[in-house]
Amino acid sequence: MNQSRNNQLAKAQTTYRERLKGRGYRRIQEWVPEQTFVQLRELCRDTGLSQRELIEEMIRAATERKFSKNGAGHE
């Protein structure tokens, strides 16, 4: 790939990241055990969700269970 194409791709990636950040998104990058990664990939495949969507759903579900378990946030 030539330098011009590399610069073009880098600029596109920067624009994409800035657009997401402007929409309130933050980047998460973590190291996980291989088995956890495989399970995440399988869950995504089985549910048809992206990794981001699945993580959002898991956090939402865990938060709801926490509030339900503690009785907070529910009447």
ZAKOL-781512 format. One record per residue (C-alpha): residue in three letters; x, y, z; residue number from 1. Coordinates in steps of 0.25 Angstrom, whole numbers, plus 5000, padded with zeros to 4 digits. Layout:
BEGIN
<atom miba="ALA" east="X" north="Y" up="Z" dotor="NUM"/>
...
This chain:
BEGIN
<atom miba="MET" east="5000" north="5000" up="5000" dotor="1"/>
<atom miba="ASN" east="5006" north="5014" up="4997" dotor="2"/>
<atom miba="GLN" east="5007" north="5025" up="5006" dotor="3"/>
<atom miba="SER" east="4996" north="5033" up="5001" dotor="4"/>
<atom miba="ARG" east="4986" north="5022" up="5003" dotor="5"/>
<atom miba="ASN" east="4992" north="5019" up="5017" dotor="6"/>
<atom miba="ASN" east="4989" north="5034" up="5020" dotor="7"/>
<atom miba="GLN" east="4975" north="5033" up="5014" dotor="8"/>
<atom miba="LEU" east="4972" north="5021" up="5023" dotor="9"/>
<atom miba="ALA" east="4978" north="5028" up="5035" dotor="10"/>
<atom miba="LYS" east="4969" north="5040" up="5033" dotor="11"/>
<atom miba="ALA" east="4957" north="5032" up="5031" dotor="12"/>
<atom miba="GLN" east="4959" north="5024" up="5044" dotor="13"/>
<atom miba="THR" east="4962" north="5037" up="5052" dotor="14"/>
<atom miba="THR" east="4949" north="5043" up="5046" dotor="15"/>
<atom miba="TYR" east="4941" north="5031" up="5050" dotor="16"/>
<atom miba="ARG" east="4947" north="5031" up="5064" dotor="17"/>
<atom miba="GLU" east="4944" north="5045" up="5066" dotor="18"/>
<atom miba="ARG" east="4930" north="5044" up="5061" dotor="19"/>
<atom miba="LEU" east="4927" north="5032" up="5071" dotor="20"/>
<atom miba="LYS" east="4933" north="5040" up="5082" dotor="21"/>
<atom miba="GLY" east="4925" north="5052" up="5079" dotor="22"/>
<atom miba="ARG" east="4912" north="5043" up="5080" dotor="23"/>
<atom miba="GLY" east="4916" north="5039" up="5094" dotor="24"/>
<atom miba="TYR" east="4924" north="5026" up="5091" dotor="25"/>
<atom miba="ARG" east="4936" north="5022" up="5099" dotor="26"/>
<atom miba="ARG" east="4946" north="5012" up="5094" dotor="27"/>
<atom miba="ILE" east="4949" north="4999" up="5103" dotor="28"/>
<atom miba="GLN" east="4961" north="4991" up="5100" dotor="29"/>
<atom miba="GLU" east="4964" north="4979" up="5110" dotor="30"/>
<atom miba="TRP" east="4971" north="4966" up="5110" dotor="31"/>
<atom miba="VAL" east="4963" north="4954" up="5113" dotor="32"/>
<atom miba="PRO" east="4966" north="4939" up="5114" dotor="33"/>
<atom miba="GLU" east="4964" north="4932" up="5101" dotor="34"/>
<atom miba="GLN" east="4952" north="4924" up="5106" dotor="35"/>
<atom miba="THR" east="4945" north="4937" up="5110" dotor="36"/>
<atom miba="PHE" east="4948" north="4942" up="5096" dotor="37"/>
<atom miba="VAL" east="4942" north="4930" up="5089" dotor="38"/>
<atom miba="GLN" east="4930" north="4930" up="5098" dotor="39"/>
<atom miba="LEU" east="4928" north="4945" up="5094" dotor="40"/>
<atom miba="ARG" east="4929" north="4942" up="5080" dotor="41"/>
<atom miba="GLU" east="4919" north="4930" up="5081" dotor="42"/>
<atom miba="LEU" east="4909" north="4938" up="5088" dotor="43"/>
<atom miba="CYS" east="4910" north="4949" up="5077" dotor="44"/>
<atom miba="ARG" east="4908" north="4938" up="5067" dotor="45"/>
<atom miba="ASP" east="4896" north="4932" up="5074" dotor="46"/>
<atom miba="THR" east="4889" north="4945" up="5077" dotor="47"/>
<atom miba="GLY" east="4893" north="4952" up="5064" dotor="48"/>
<atom miba="LEU" east="4898" north="4964" up="5073" dotor="49"/>
<atom miba="SER" east="4911" north="4971" up="5071" dotor="50"/>
<atom miba="GLN" east="4921" north="4971" up="5082" dotor="51"/>
<atom miba="ARG" east="4917" north="4985" up="5086" dotor="52"/>
<atom miba="GLU" east="4902" north="4982" up="5086" dotor="53"/>
<atom miba="LEU" east="4905" north="4969" up="5094" dotor="54"/>
<atom miba="ILE" east="4913" north="4976" up="5104" dotor="55"/>
<atom miba="GLU" east="4903" north="4987" up="5105" dotor="56"/>
<atom miba="GLU" east="4892" north="4977" up="5108" dotor="57"/>
<atom miba="MET" east="4900" north="4969" up="5118" dotor="58"/>
<atom miba="ILE" east="4903" north="4982" up="5126" dotor="59"/>
<atom miba="ARG" east="4888" north="4986" up="5125" dotor="60"/>
<atom miba="ALA" east="4884" north="4972" up="5130" dotor="61"/>
<atom miba="ALA" east="4894" north="4972" up="5141" dotor="62"/>
<atom miba="THR" east="4889" north="4986" up="5146" dotor="63"/>
<atom miba="GLU" east="4875" north="4982" up="5145" dotor="64"/>
<atom miba="ARG" east="4878" north="4970" up="5154" dotor="65"/>
<atom miba="LYS" east="4886" north="4978" up="5164" dotor="66"/>
<atom miba="PHE" east="4874" north="4988" up="5166" dotor="67"/>
<atom miba="SER" east="4864" north="4977" up="5166" dotor="68"/>
<atom miba="LYS" east="4872" north="4969" up="5176" dotor="69"/>
<atom miba="ASN" east="4874" north="4981" up="5185" dotor="70"/>
<atom miba="GLY" east="4861" north="4986" up="5184" dotor="71"/>
<atom miba="ALA" east="4866" north="5000" up="5179" dotor="72"/>
<atom miba="GLY" east="4860" north="5007" up="5167" dotor="73"/>
<atom miba="HIS" east="4847" north="4999" up="5168" dotor="74"/>
<atom miba="GLU" east="4834" north="5001" up="5176" dotor="75"/>
